[in-house]
Amino acid sequence: ALGVAATTYLGHENGHAGIPAKKAELYARRFKVSLEWLLTGRGAKKSGDPALSAPQSLGEMPSAPVIGTVEAGAWREAVAIEHSEDFIRFIPHPAFRADQQLAMRVSGPSCNRVVQDGGFAIVVPYEAVPGGIDALVLRDEPPLVIFERERGGAYEYTMKSLVRAGKGFELRPVSDHPAHQLVVQLNENGDTSHVRIAFVVVQTLNNVF
């Protein structure tokens, strides 16, 4: 037995939920495959292959600095990437360098359809995404983004899905909580007064331990 709930395993298998680092290591050991093959389909499949170069244990995995908190209605100082002292182990998204990928802790139900309270979003700075906002909205599914609002020198970070709406864009809720149903209108540049897309979510992690 894997020691993982069936619904959790199915979410990992069909790609609807990100796989925490320790769960990925568990699956790789149980199915006797490499972490690289398990997560990306590339590289050597069998973990015993001498040509394997991907990390094979939790201790070999990269660490993502936890730079801030995603929590609607919470106003704090702006995130400070270079000052983070908190880290989590993770499997980097193959489209971006590992050192571009950062973690944000989720607090509360403001994005509970995709990340539960206490989970994490692995993000990259918006500026690191090739093609910018136009490339993002061409994806098969609406991308998840972290948008930043400023008020009197304090900042709020909230996760929403990004969709094209007319000549501009909308940030739509990813929560079933009635308090978090705000739709934010953006202009054709992907911003508006006191609101900007700060990060793009490349992976979500629930039940990190």
N, C-alpha and C positions, 0 to 999 in steps of 0.2 A: 504494500500500500504506500501511496505517496504522502499521506498525511495532509492532503489538500482537498478542500471541499470540491465537489463535482462542478458546481457552478463557477468556482474560481478557476479550476483547470480548463473548463470549456472556454472561458473568457480569454485565457492565455493562448489556448490552441487556435482559436479563430481570429486572434489579433485584436479583439475588442478591448482588451486590457493589457497594459504594460506588465512586464514580468520583473518583479523585484530581483535584485542581484542574488540573494540567497535562494530564492525559488528557482532561478535559472540554473544555479549550480546543482541544486537537488535534482532537477529534471535531467541535466546532462549526465550525472552519475547514474541515475536510475535507468535511463535508456541507453547508456554507454555510447554517447555521442559527444562531439566537441561543443563547447559553448558557441563558437563562431558559427558552426553549421546550424545549431539549434535556433539561433536568433536571427541569422541572416540568410541561411541556405547556401552560404559560400564556404570555401575552404575545405579542409579534411573533415569527413563525417565522423570517423571513429576517433575517440579520444586517445587511443594508443598509437595513432599514426605518428612516426618520428618527425614528419615534416610539419606537424601542427605548431603554429606560432601564436595562436590566440590564448588569452589567459585561461587557466584551467582550475583556478581556485579563487575564492572570494578575496584573499589577500593580494592577488595579482591584478584585480580589477581596478580601473581608475576611480578616483574620488571626485565627486562633484561638490563644489562649495555651496552651502545653503545660504543664499544671498538675501532672502526676505520671505515675507508671508503674503499669500493670496487670501484676502479676507475683505469682502464687500462691507463697506461702512466703517472700516478701521483706518484711521488716518495716522501715518507714521512718518519718520524721516525717509528720504529717498533711499533705495537700496544702494549699498556700497559693496561692490563686487570684491574690491581688493582688501576689504577688512573682515571678510568672513572667517570665523574660526570653527564653524560647524560644517561637517562633510557627510555625505552618504556614498556608499559604493553603488555603482551602476554599470550597465552595459551601454556604451556610447552608441548613438545613432550613427550609422555608417555614412550618412551624407554630410556630416560635419566633423571637424576635428574634436577630439575629446576635450581639449582645453577651451573650446568655445561653449561647451555644454555646462549649464548651471542648474541648480536645484532651487525650487521655491516650495516652501511648506504650505499646505492648504489648511486653513482654519475655518470651521463653520460649514454651513450647507450651501454656500453661494455658487458652487459648481458641482453639486452632488450627483448629477447624472453622469459625470465622467471621472471625478476624483472625490473620494470621501474625506471627511474631516480627519486630519492626521496624516493623509497621504502626501505625495509630492508630485510636482510637475517638473520634468526636465525640460529646460528651455534654452534657446539661443537668442542673443540679441537680434532684434528685428533687422538691424543693419547688416547682419551676417547672412541673410537669406537672399540668394541670387534672384534678381528680377523683381524684388520688392513686392508690393501689395498686389500688383497685377498677376504675378506668377502664383501667389498664394491662392487667389480665388479661382484659379484654373484647376486646382486639385480635384480629385474625384469626390472627396468629402470636404465640407467646410472646415478650414483649419481652425484650431484653437489658438487663441492669442491671449496674452496678458496685457491689458491696457492700463495705463497710468493716468490718474486724475490728480490735479494739483489744486490745493485750496489753502491760501494763506501760508505757504511754505511747508505744508504737510502734504503727504501723498497717499493715495489709495491704489491698491493693485487688485484687479478683478479679472477672472477668466471668462471669456465669452467666445462664441463662434463667429467667424468673419464671413460675411456674404456680400455680394454686390447687390446694390439697390438703386436702380436708376443710374444717374451719373455719378453717384457716390457709393458708399458702403454702409453696412450696418453691423454692429456688434450685438449679437442675439444671445439670450440667456441659455445656460447649460445647467440649470437648476430647476427642480420641481417645487422649490420652496416659494410661497406666494410673495415673500418679501424681496425676492431677487429676480424679478421679471422685467427689469429695465432694459429697453432697447436703446442703444446709443447710435446716433447718426454721425457719420463721418463724411467729410468732403472727398473729392476725387484724389486728394493727396494722402488720404488715410488718417487725417487728424481733424481736430476742431479746437475751438478755444479751450485751453486747459486740459485737453484729452489727447493722448497719443498712444499708438501701439508701441510698447516697450520690448516685448519678447514674443517669440513664437514657440508654442509647445511642440516638442518632438516626441515626448513619451510621458505617460502618466503611470504613477506607481501607487498602488493601494496596499495596505497591510505590510508596510516595510517594517522589518524587525532586525 
